Amino acid sequence: MSNEPREPRKQKVFSITTAATSQSQDLGHREKRYAISMGIRTVCFVGAVIVSGPLRWVLIAGAVFLPYAAVILANAGVRKKGAGPSPFGPEPKGAIEAPRTVLPHRD
């Protein structure tokens, strides 16, 4: 062994910006969206009983169609936050061109 200082190892840096959210976190977000939608539906039902006139029909329509929208939103699944940088390295700049050859001039 020599007493020379060691060169520091080059560490690979991994990007996780494109990683999807965890399954438990995704499930929690979906449950929250569904609960909020069902809460709004309940408000529509109660409002339809209290209010009269054209607003009543709007609230009834909301109470009827919100379950469909809530199920669609709850089943939306995982969404990526953004494309982010490539995890495999830098993007290629383009094709490498062949060197030009100079032909001798004929007289």
C-alpha distances in whole Angstrom, upper triangle without the diagonal:
4,7,9,11,11,14,17,18,21,24,27,30,33,36,39,42,43,43,46,47,47,50,51,51,53,55,56,57,59,61,61,63,65,66,67,69,71,71,73,75,76,77,79,81,82,83,85,87,88,88,91,92,89,86,87,86,83,82,83,81,78,78,79,76,73,73,72,70,68,67,66,64,62,61,60,56,53,53,50,49,49,47,44,41,40,37,36,35,38,41,41,43,45,46,44,47,47,47,50,51,54,57,58,62,65,68
4,5,8,10,13,16,17,21,23,27,30,33,36,39,42,44,43,47,48,48,51,52,51,53,56,56,57,60,61,62,63,66,67,67,69,71,72,73,75,77,78,79,82,82,83,85,88,88,88,91,92,89,86,87,87,83,82,83,82,78,79,80,77,74,73,73,70,68,68,66,64,63,62,60,57,53,53,50,49,49,47,44,41,40,38,36,35,37,40,41,42,44,45,43,46,46,46,49,50,52,55,57,60,63,66
4,6,9,12,15,17,21,23,27,29,33,36,39,41,43,43,47,47,47,50,51,51,53,56,56,56,59,61,61,62,65,66,66,69,71,71,72,75,76,77,78,81,81,82,84,87,87,87,90,91,88,85,86,86,83,81,83,81,78,78,79,76,73,73,72,70,68,67,66,64,63,62,60,57,53,53,50,49,48,47,43,41,40,38,37,36,37,41,41,43,45,46,44,47,47,47,50,51,54,57,58,61,65,68
4,6,9,12,15,18,21,24,27,30,33,36,39,41,41,45,46,46,49,50,49,51,54,54,55,57,59,59,61,63,64,65,67,69,69,71,73,74,75,77,79,80,80,83,85,85,85,88,89,86,83,84,84,80,79,81,79,76,76,77,74,71,71,70,68,66,66,64,62,61,60,58,55,51,51,48,46,46,44,41,38,37,35,34,33,34,37,38,39,42,42,41,43,44,43,46,48,50,53,55,58,61,64
4,7,9,12,15,18,21,24,27,30,33,35,38,38,41,42,42,46,47,46,48,51,51,51,54,56,56,57,60,61,61,63,65,66,67,69,71,71,73,75,76,77,79,81,81,82,84,85,83,80,81,80,77,76,77,76,72,73,74,71,68,68,67,64,63,62,61,58,57,57,55,52,48,47,44,43,42,41,37,35,35,32,32,30,31,35,36,37,40,41,39,42,43,43,46,48,50,53,55,58,61,64
4,6,9,12,15,18,21,24,27,30,33,35,35,38,39,39,43,44,43,45,48,48,49,51,53,53,54,57,58,58,61,63,63,64,67,68,69,71,73,74,74,77,79,79,79,82,83,80,77,78,78,74,73,75,73,69,70,71,68,65,65,64,62,60,59,58,55,55,54,52,49,45,44,41,40,39,38,35,32,31,29,28,27,28,32,33,34,37,38,37,40,40,40,44,46,48,51,53,57,60,63
4,6,9,12,15,18,21,24,27,30,32,32,36,37,38,41,42,41,43,46,46,47,49,51,51,52,55,56,56,58,61,61,62,65,66,67,68,71,72,72,74,77,77,77,80,80,78,75,76,75,72,71,72,70,67,68,69,66,63,62,62,59,58,57,56,53,52,52,49,46,43,42,39,38,36,35,32,29,28,26,25,23,25,29,29,31,33,34,33,36,37,37,41,43,45,48,51,54,57,60
4,6,9,12,15,18,21,24,26,29,29,32,34,34,37,39,38,40,43,43,43,45,48,48,49,51,53,53,55,57,58,59,61,63,63,65,67,68,68,71,73,73,73,76,77,74,71,72,72,68,67,69,67,64,64,65,62,59,59,58,56,54,54,52,50,49,48,46,43,39,39,35,34,33,32,28,26,26,23,23,21,23,27,28,29,32,34,33,36,37,38,41,43,46,49,52,55,58,61
4,6,9,12,15,19,22,24,26,26,30,31,32,35,36,36,37,40,41,41,43,45,46,47,49,51,51,53,55,56,57,59,61,61,63,65,66,67,69,71,72,72,75,75,72,69,70,70,66,65,67,65,61,62,63,60,57,57,56,53,52,51,50,47,46,46,43,40,37,36,33,32,31,30,26,24,23,20,20,19,21,24,26,28,30,32,31,34,36,36,40,42,45,48,51,54,57,60
4,7,9,13,16,19,21,23,24,27,29,30,33,35,34,35,38,39,39,41,43,44,44,47,49,49,50,53,54,55,57,59,59,61,63,64,65,66,69,69,69,72,72,70,67,68,67,64,63,64,62,59,60,60,57,55,54,53,51,49,49,47,45,44,43,41,38,34,33,30,29,28,26,23,20,19,17,16,15,17,21,22,24,27,28,28,31,33,34,37,40,43,46,49,51,55,58
4,6,9,13,16,18,20,20,24,25,26,29,31,30,31,35,35,35,37,40,40,41,44,45,45,47,49,50,51,53,55,56,57,59,61,61,63,66,66,66,69,69,66,64,64,64,60,59,61,59,56,56,57,54,51,51,50,47,46,45,44,41,41,40,37,34,31,30,27,26,25,24,21,18,18,15,15,14,16,20,22,24,27,29,29,32,34,35,39,42,45,48,51,54,57,60
4,6,10,13,15,17,17,21,23,24,27,29,28,29,32,33,33,35,37,38,38,41,43,43,44,47,48,49,51,53,53,55,57,58,59,61,63,64,64,66,66,64,61,62,61,58,57,58,56,53,54,54,51,48,48,47,44,43,42,41,38,38,37,34,31,28,27,24,23,22,20,17,15,14,11,11,11,13,17,19,22,25,26,27,30,32,34,37,40,43,46,49,52,55,59
4,7,10,12,14,15,18,20,21,25,26,25,26,30,30,30,32,35,35,35,38,40,40,41,44,45,45,48,49,50,51,54,55,55,57,60,60,60,63,63,60,57,58,58,54,53,55,53,50,50,51,48,45,45,44,41,40,40,38,35,35,34,32,29,25,24,21,20,19,18,14,12,12,9,11,10,13,16,19,21,24,27,27,31,33,35,38,41,44,48,51,53,57,60
4,7,9,11,11,15,17,18,21,23,22,23,26,27,27,29,31,32,32,35,37,37,38,41,42,42,44,46,47,48,51,52,52,54,57,57,57,60,60,57,55,55,55,51,50,52,49,46,47,48,45,42,42,40,38,37,36,34,32,31,30,28,25,21,21,17,17,16,15,12,10,10,7,9,10,13,16,19,21,24,26,28,31,34,36,39,42,45,49,52,54,57,61
4,6,8,8,12,14,16,20,22,20,21,24,25,24,26,29,29,29,32,34,34,35,38,39,39,41,44,44,45,48,49,49,51,54,54,54,57,57,54,51,52,51,48,47,48,46,43,44,45,41,39,39,38,35,34,33,31,29,29,28,25,23,19,18,14,13,12,11,9,8,8,6,9,10,12,15,18,21,23,26,28,31,34,36,39,43,46,49,52,55,58,61
4,5,5,9,11,12,16,18,16,17,20,21,20,22,25,25,26,28,30,30,32,34,35,36,38,40,41,42,44,46,46,48,50,51,51,53,54,51,48,49,48,45,44,45,43,40,41,41,38,36,35,34,32,30,30,28,26,25,25,22,19,15,15,11,11,11,11,9,9,10,8,12,13,15,17,21,23,26,29,31,34,37,39,43,46,49,52,55,58,61,64
4,6,8,10,13,17,19,16,16,20,21,19,21,24,24,24,27,29,29,30,33,34,34,36,38,39,40,42,44,44,46,48,49,49,51,51,48,45,46,46,42,41,43,41,38,39,39,36,34,34,32,30,29,28,27,24,24,23,21,18,14,13,9,8,8,8,6,8,10,9,13,14,15,17,20,22,25,28,30,34,37,39,42,46,49,52,55,57,60,63
4,6,9,12,15,18,16,15,19,20,18,20,23,23,23,26,28,28,29,32,33,33,35,37,38,39,41,43,43,45,47,48,48,50,50,47,45,45,44,41,40,41,39,36,37,38,34,32,32,30,28,27,26,24,22,22,21,18,16,12,10,7,7,6,6,6,8,9,8,12,14,15,16,20,22,24,27,30,33,36,39,42,45,48,51,54,57,60,63
4,7,9,12,14,13,13,16,17,17,18,21,22,22,24,26,27,28,30,32,32,34,36,37,38,40,42,42,44,46,47,47,50,50,47,45,45,44,41,40,41,39,36,37,37,34,31,31,29,27,26,25,23,21,21,20,17,14,10,10,7,8,9,10,9,11,12,10,14,16,18,19,23,25,28,30,33,36,39,42,45,48,51,54,57,60,63,66
4,6,9,12,10,9,13,14,13,14,18,18,18,21,23,23,24,27,28,29,30,33,34,35,37,39,39,40,43,44,44,46,47,44,41,42,41,38,37,37,35,32,33,33,30,28,27,26,24,22,21,20,18,17,16,14,11,7,7,6,7,10,11,12,14,15,14,17,19,21,22,25,28,30,33,35,39,42,44,47,51,54,57,60,62,65,68
4,7,8,6,6,10,11,10,12,15,15,16,18,20,21,22,24,26,27,28,30,31,33,35,36,37,38,41,42,42,45,45,43,40,40,39,36,35,36,34,31,31,32,29,26,25,25,23,21,20,19,16,15,15,13,10,7,8,8,9,12,14,15,17,18,17,20,23,24,25,29,31,34,36,39,42,45,48,51,54,57,60,64,66,69,72
4,6,5,6,9,10,11,12,14,15,17,18,20,21,23,24,26,27,29,30,32,33,35,37,38,39,41,42,43,46,46,44,41,41,41,38,36,37,35,32,32,32,30,27,26,26,24,21,21,20,18,16,15,15,11,9,11,11,13,16,17,18,20,20,19,22,24,27,28,31,34,36,39,41,45,48,50,53,56,60,63,66,68,71,75
4,5,5,6,9,10,10,12,14,15,16,18,20,21,22,24,26,27,29,30,32,33,35,36,37,39,41,42,44,45,43,40,40,39,36,34,35,33,30,30,30,28,25,23,23,22,19,18,18,16,13,13,13,9,8,11,13,15,18,19,21,23,23,21,24,27,30,30,34,37,38,41,43,47,50,52,55,59,62,65,68,70,73,77
4,5,5,6,9,10,11,12,14,15,16,18,20,21,22,25,26,27,29,30,32,33,35,36,38,39,40,43,44,42,39,39,38,36,34,34,33,30,29,30,28,25,23,23,22,19,18,19,17,14,14,15,11,11,14,15,17,20,22,23,25,26,24,27,30,32,33,37,40,42,44,47,50,53,56,59,62,65,68,71,74,77,80
4,5,5,6,9,10,11,13,14,15,17,19,20,21,23,25,26,27,29,31,32,33,35,37,38,39,41,42,40,37,37,37,34,32,33,32,28,28,29,27,24,23,23,21,18,18,18,15,13,14,14,11,10,12,13,14,17,20,21,23,24,23,27,29,31,32,35,38,40,43,45,49,52,54,57,61,64,67,70,72,75,78
4,5,5,6,9,10,11,12,14,16,17,19,20,21,23,25,26,27,29,31,32,33,35,37,37,40,40,38,35,35,35,32,30,31,29,26,26,26,24,21,20,20,18,15,15,15,12,10,10,10,7,6,9,11,12,16,18,20,23,24,23,26,28,30,31,34,37,39,41,44,48,51,53,56,59,63,65,69,71,74,77
4,5,5,6,9,10,11,12,14,15,16,18,20,21,22,24,26,27,29,30,32,33,35,36,38,39,37,34,34,33,31,29,29,28,25,24,25,23,20,18,18,17,14,13,14,12,9,10,10,8,9,12,15,16,20,22,24,27,27,26,29,32,34,34,38,40,42,45,48,51,54,57,60,63,66,69,72,74,77,80
4,5,5,6,9,10,11,12,14,15,16,19,20,21,23,24,26,27,28,30,32,33,34,37,38,36,33,33,33,30,28,29,28,24,24,25,23,20,18,19,18,14,14,16,13,10,12,13,11,11,14,16,17,20,23,24,28,29,28,31,33,35,36,39,42,44,47,49,53,56,59,61,65,68,71,74,76,79,82
4,6,5,6,9,10,11,12,14,15,17,19,20,21,23,25,26,27,29,31,32,32,35,36,34,31,31,31,28,26,27,26,22,22,23,21,18,17,18,15,13,13,13,10,8,11,10,9,10,11,14,14,18,21,22,26,27,27,30,32,34,34,38,40,42,45,48,51,54,57,59,63,66,69,72,74,77,80
4,5,5,6,9,10,11,12,14,16,17,18,20,21,23,25,26,27,29,31,31,34,35,32,30,29,29,26,24,25,23,20,20,20,18,15,14,14,12,9,10,10,7,5,7,8,8,9,11,15,16,19,22,24,27,28,28,31,34,35,35,39,41,43,45,48,51,55,58,60,63,67,69,73,75,77,80
4,6,5,6,9,10,11,12,14,15,16,18,20,21,23,24,26,27,29,30,32,34,32,29,28,28,26,23,24,23,20,19,20,18,15,13,15,13,10,10,12,10,7,10,11,11,13,15,18,19,23,26,27,31,32,31,35,37,38,39,42,44,46,49,52,55,58,61,64,67,70,73,77,78,81,84
4,5,5,6,9,10,10,12,14,15,17,18,20,21,22,24,26,27,28,31,32,31,27,27,27,24,22,23,22,19,18,20,18,15,14,16,14,10,12,13,10,9,12,13,13,14,15,18,19,22,26,27,30,32,32,35,37,38,39,42,44,46,49,52,55,59,61,64,67,70,73,77,79,81,84
4,6,5,6,9,10,11,12,14,16,17,19,20,21,23,25,26,26,29,30,28,25,25,24,22,20,21,20,16,16,17,15,12,12,13,10,7,9,10,7,6,10,10,12,13,14,17,18,21,24,26,30,31,31,35,37,38,38,41,43,45,48,51,54,57,60,62,66,69,72,75,77,80,83
4,5,5,6,9,10,11,12,14,15,17,19,20,21,23,25,25,28,29,27,24,23,23,21,18,19,18,15,14,15,13,10,9,10,9,5,7,9,7,6,9,11,12,15,16,20,21,24,27,29,33,34,34,37,39,41,40,44,46,47,50,53,56,60,63,65,68,71,74,78,79,82,85
4,5,5,6,9,10,10,12,14,15,17,18,20,21,23,24,27,28,27,24,23,23,21,18,19,19,15,14,16,15,11,11,13,12,8,10,13,11,9,13,15,16,18,19,22,23,26,30,31,35,36,36,40,42,43,43,47,49,50,53,56,59,63,65,68,71,74,77,81,82,85,88
4,5,5,6,9,10,11,12,14,16,16,18,20,21,22,25,26,25,21,21,21,19,16,17,17,14,13,15,14,11,11,13,11,9,12,13,11,11,14,15,17,18,19,22,22,26,29,31,34,36,36,40,42,42,43,46,48,50,53,56,59,62,65,67,71,73,76,80,81,84,87
4,5,5,6,9,10,11,13,14,15,16,19,20,20,23,24,22,19,19,18,16,14,14,14,10,10,12,11,7,7,10,8,6,9,11,9,10,13,14,16,19,19,23,23,26,29,31,35,37,37,40,42,43,43,46,48,49,52,56,58,62,65,67,70,73,76,79,81,83,86
4,5,5,6,9,10,11,12,14,15,17,19,20,22,24,22,19,18,18,16,13,14,14,11,9,11,11,7,7,10,10,7,10,13,12,11,15,16,18,21,22,26,26,29,32,35,38,40,40,43,45,46,46,49,51,53,56,59,62,65,68,70,74,77,79,83,84,87,90
4,5,5,6,9,10,11,12,14,16,17,18,21,23,22,18,17,18,16,13,14,15,12,10,13,13,10,11,14,13,10,13,16,14,14,18,19,21,23,24,27,27,30,34,36,39,41,41,45,46,47,47,51,52,54,57,60,63,67,69,72,75,78,81,84,86,88,91
4,5,5,6,9,10,10,12,14,15,16,19,20,19,15,15,15,13,10,12,12,9,8,11,11,8,10,13,12,10,14,15,14,15,18,19,21,24,24,27,27,30,33,35,39,41,41,45,47,47,47,50,52,53,56,60,62,66,69,71,74,77,80,83,84,87,90
4,5,5,6,9,10,10,13,14,15,17,19,17,15,13,13,12,9,9,10,7,5,8,9,6,8,11,11,10,13,15,14,15,18,19,22,25,25,29,29,32,35,37,41,43,43,46,48,49,49,52,53,55,58,61,64,67,70,72,76,79,81,85,86,88,91
4,5,5,6,8,10,11,13,14,17,19,18,15,14,15,14,10,10,12,10,7,11,12,10,11,14,14,13,15,18,17,17,21,22,24,27,28,31,32,35,38,40,44,45,46,49,51,52,52,55,57,58,61,64,67,71,73,75,79,82,84,88,89,92,95
4,5,5,6,8,10,10,12,15,17,16,13,12,14,12,9,10,12,10,8,12,13,11,13,16,16,15,18,20,19,19,23,24,26,28,29,32,32,35,38,40,44,46,46,50,52,52,52,55,57,58,61,65,67,71,74,76,79,82,84,88,89,92,95
4,6,5,6,9,10,10,13,14,13,10,9,10,9,5,7,9,6,5,9,11,9,12,15,14,14,17,19,19,20,23,24,26,29,29,32,33,35,39,41,45,46,47,50,52,53,52,55,57,58,61,64,67,70,73,75,79,81,84,87,89,91,94
4,5,5,7,9,10,12,15,14,12,9,10,10,7,7,10,8,6,9,12,11,12,15,16,16,18,20,20,21,24,25,28,31,31,35,35,38,41,44,47,49,49,53,55,55,55,58,60,61,64,67,70,73,76,78,82,84,87,90,92,94,97
4,5,5,6,9,12,15,15,12,10,12,12,9,10,13,12,10,13,15,14,16,19,19,18,21,23,23,23,27,28,30,33,34,37,37,40,43,45,49,51,51,55,57,57,57,60,62,63,66,69,72,76,78,80,84,87,89,93,94,96,99
4,5,5,6,9,12,12,9,7,10,10,7,9,12,11,10,13,15,14,17,19,19,19,22,24,23,24,28,28,31,34,34,37,37,40,43,45,49,51,51,55,56,57,56,60,61,62,65,69,71,75,77,79,83,86,88,92,93,95,98
4,6,5,7,10,10,8,5,7,8,5,6,10,10,9,11,14,14,16,19,19,19,22,24,24,25,28,29,32,35,35,38,38,41,44,46,50,52,53,56,58,58,57,61,62,63,66,70,72,76,78,80,84,86,89,92,93,96,98
4,6,8,11,13,11,8,10,12,9,9,13,13,12,14,17,17,19,21,22,22,25,27,27,27,30,32,35,37,38,41,41,44,47,50,53,55,56,59,61,61,61,64,65,67,70,73,75,79,82,84,87,90,92,96,97,99,102
4,7,10,12,10,8,12,13,10,12,15,15,14,17,19,19,21,24,24,24,27,29,28,29,32,33,36,39,39,42,42,45,48,50,54,56,57,60,61,62,61,65,66,67,70,74,76,80,82,84,88,90,93,96,97,100,103
4,7,9,7,6,9,10,9,11,14,14,14,17,19,19,21,24,24,24,27,28,28,30,32,33,36,39,39,42,41,44,47,49,53,55,56,59,61,61,60,64,65,66,69,72,75,78,81,83,86,89,91,95,96,98,101
4,7,7,5,9,10,10,11,14,15,15,17,20,20,23,25,25,26,29,30,30,32,34,35,38,41,41,44,44,46,49,51,55,57,58,62,63,63,62,65,66,67,70,74,76,80,82,84,87,90,92,96,96,99,101
4,6,6,7,9,11,12,13,15,16,18,19,21,23,25,25,26,29,30,30,32,35,35,39,41,41,44,43,46,49,51,55,57,58,61,63,62,61,64,65,66,69,73,75,78,81,82,86,88,90,94,95,97,99
4,5,5,7,9,10,11,13,15,16,17,18,21,22,22,24,27,27,28,30,32,32,36,38,38,41,41,43,45,48,52,54,55,58,60,59,58,61,62,63,66,69,71,75,77,79,82,85,87,90,91,93,96
4,5,5,6,9,10,11,12,14,15,16,19,21,20,22,25,25,25,27,30,30,33,36,35,38,38,40,43,46,49,51,53,56,57,57,56,59,60,61,64,68,70,73,76,77,81,83,86,89,90,92,95
4,5,5,6,9,10,11,12,14,15,18,20,20,21,24,25,25,27,29,30,33,36,36,39,39,41,44,47,51,52,54,57,58,58,57,60,61,63,66,69,71,75,78,79,83,85,87,91,92,94,97
4,5,5,6,9,10,10,12,14,17,18,18,20,22,23,24,26,28,29,32,35,35,38,38,40,43,46,49,51,52,55,57,57,56,59,60,61,64,67,69,73,76,77,81,83,85,89,90,92,94
4,5,5,6,9,10,11,12,15,16,16,17,20,21,21,23,26,26,29,32,31,35,35,37,40,42,46,48,49,52,54,54,52,55,56,57,60,64,66,70,72,74,77,80,82,86,86,89,91
4,5,5,6,9,10,10,13,15,15,16,19,20,20,22,24,25,28,31,31,34,34,36,39,42,46,47,49,52,53,54,53,56,57,58,61,65,67,70,73,75,78,81,83,87,88,90,93
4,5,5,6,9,10,12,14,15,16,18,19,20,22,24,25,28,31,31,35,35,38,41,43,47,49,50,53,54,55,54,57,58,59,62,66,68,71,74,76,79,82,84,88,89,91,94
4,5,5,6,8,11,12,12,14,16,17,18,20,22,23,26,29,29,32,33,35,38,41,44,46,47,50,52,52,51,54,55,56,59,62,65,68,71,73,76,79,81,84,85,88,90
4,5,5,6,9,10,10,11,14,15,15,17,20,20,24,26,26,30,30,32,35,38,42,43,44,47,49,49,49,52,53,54,57,60,63,66,69,71,74,77,79,83,84,86,89
4,6,6,7,10,11,11,13,15,16,17,19,21,24,27,27,31,31,34,37,40,43,45,45,48,50,51,50,53,55,56,59,62,65,68,71,73,77,79,82,85,86,89,92
4,6,7,8,10,11,13,14,16,17,19,20,23,27,27,31,32,34,37,40,43,45,45,48,50,51,50,53,55,56,58,62,64,67,70,72,76,79,81,84,85,88,91
4,6,6,7,9,10,11,13,15,16,17,21,24,24,28,29,31,33,36,40,41,42,45,47,47,46,49,51,52,54,58,60,64,67,69,72,75,77,81,82,84,87
4,5,5,6,9,10,10,12,14,15,18,21,22,25,26,29,32,34,38,39,40,43,45,46,45,48,49,51,53,57,59,63,66,68,71,74,76,80,81,84,86
4,5,5,6,9,10,10,12,14,17,20,21,25,27,29,32,35,38,39,40,42,45,46,45,48,50,51,54,57,60,63,66,68,71,74,77,80,82,84,87
4,5,5,6,9,10,11,12,16,19,20,24,25,28,30,33,36,37,38,41,43,44,43,46,48,48,51,54,57,60,63,65,69,72,74,78,79,81,84
4,6,5,6,9,10,11,14,17,17,21,22,25,27,30,34,35,35,38,40,41,40,43,45,46,49,52,55,58,61,63,66,69,72,75,77,79,82
4,5,5,6,9,10,13,16,17,20,22,24,27,30,33,34,35,38,40,41,40,44,45,47,49,53,56,59,62,64,67,70,73,76,78,80,83
4,5,5,6,9,11,15,16,20,22,25,27,30,33,34,34,37,39,40,40,43,45,46,49,52,55,58,61,63,67,70,72,76,77,80,83
4,6,5,6,10,13,14,18,20,22,24,27,30,31,32,34,37,38,37,40,42,43,45,49,51,55,58,60,63,66,68,72,74,76,79
4,5,5,8,11,12,15,17,19,22,25,28,29,30,33,35,36,35,38,40,42,44,48,50,54,57,59,62,65,68,71,73,76,79
4,6,7,10,12,16,18,21,23,26,29,30,30,33,35,37,36,39,42,43,46,49,52,55,58,60,64,67,69,73,75,77,80
4,5,9,11,15,17,20,22,25,28,28,28,31,34,35,35,38,40,41,43,47,50,53,56,58,62,65,67,71,72,75,78
4,7,8,12,14,16,19,21,25,25,26,28,31,32,31,34,37,38,40,44,46,50,53,55,58,62,64,68,69,72,75
4,6,10,13,15,17,20,23,23,23,26,28,30,30,33,35,37,39,42,45,48,51,54,57,60,63,67,68,71,74
4,7,9,12,14,16,19,20,19,23,25,27,26,30,32,34,36,39,43,46,49,51,55,58,60,64,66,69,72
4,6,9,11,14,17,18,18,21,23,24,24,28,30,31,34,37,40,44,46,49,52,55,58,62,63,66,69
4,6,8,10,13,14,15,18,20,21,21,24,26,28,31,34,37,40,43,46,49,52,55,58,60,63,66
4,7,8,12,14,15,18,20,20,20,24,26,28,31,34,37,41,43,46,49,52,55,58,60,63,66
4,6,9,11,13,16,17,17,17,21,22,24,28,30,34,37,39,42,45,48,51,55,56,59,62
4,7,8,10,13,14,14,14,17,19,21,24,27,30,33,36,38,42,45,48,51,53,56,59
4,7,9,12,12,12,12,16,18,20,24,26,29,33,35,38,41,44,47,50,52,55,59
4,6,9,8,8,9,13,15,18,21,23,26,30,32,35,38,41,44,47,49,53,56
4,5,6,7,8,11,14,16,19,21,25,28,30,33,36,40,42,46,48,51,54
4,6,8,10,13,16,19,21,23,27,29,32,35,38,41,44,48,50,53,57
4,7,9,11,14,17,18,20,24,26,29,32,35,38,41,45,47,50,54
4,7,9,12,15,17,18,22,24,27,30,33,36,39,43,45,48,51
4,6,9,12,14,16,19,22,24,27,31,34,37,40,42,46,49
4,6,9,12,14,17,21,23,26,29,32,35,39,41,44,47
4,6,8,10,14,17,19,22,25,29,31,35,37,40,43
4,7,9,12,15,17,20,23,26,29,33,35,38,41
4,7,9,13,15,18,21,24,27,30,32,35,38
4,6,9,12,15,18,21,24,28,30,32,36
4,7,9,12,15,19,21,25,27,30,34
4,6,9,12,15,18,21,24,27,30
4,6,9,13,15,19,21,24,27
4,6,10,13,16,19,22,25
4,7,9,13,15,18,22
4,6,10,12,15,19
4,7,9,12,16
4,6,9,13
4,6,10
4,7
4
